[in-house]
Amino acid sequence: MNDAHVAEPGLAVVEIAASDDATAFAIQNLLATRWATAAAERTTRAPGEPRRTAALLP
């Protein structure tokens, strides 16, 4: 992860792509230790895609 600085505050959406739910939620929990976030309660998978995704709203 790299620090990013923006000129103005605003909404950011972070999408996590992982091979399984456990990995997606582990990443989410790690990120939640760094900033306040609205955590995802579930992941989704597009048909034919091997990955699971979850969106966080920091």
Secondary structure, DSSP 8 states (H G I E B T S, - for coil): ------SS-----EEEEESSHHHHHHHHHHHHTTS--B--S--B--TT---EEEEEB-
